[in-house]
């Protein structure tokens, strides 16, 4: 499991139409300030990761995005 992905690698995944789920787990205030950064991403509240993490698809790649150097996404990744 890779813990990081470069933007160009994500772009390649999307261009090749790989079956990928993109989760935006920025804090609510960061998401509200600019929710269009990754248009295909689904916003999920990082505070409620326990509630939604069990519903993540098991048969596809999942990319978790946050804005502050990975602190939020790493917590989400270890909780899911």
C-alpha positions, 0 to 999 in steps of 0.5 A: 500500500502506497501512502503517497501519490503524486498529482501526475500519477493520479492524473494518469490513473484518471486519464486511463479510466482506472476504477478509483475512488477519490476522497477529500478528507480536508477539514470542513473549513478547508473544504468550504473555502475551496471545494473544487480542487478535485472535482471528482472527489467525494468529501468525507468528514475526517472527524466521522471516519469511523462511521463511513470507513467500513463502507469503502469499496474493497475492490478498487483503489482509494486515493485520500486527499487532504491539504495540510501535508497529510496529517488528516489523511494519514489519520483516516488511512490508519483508521480505515 
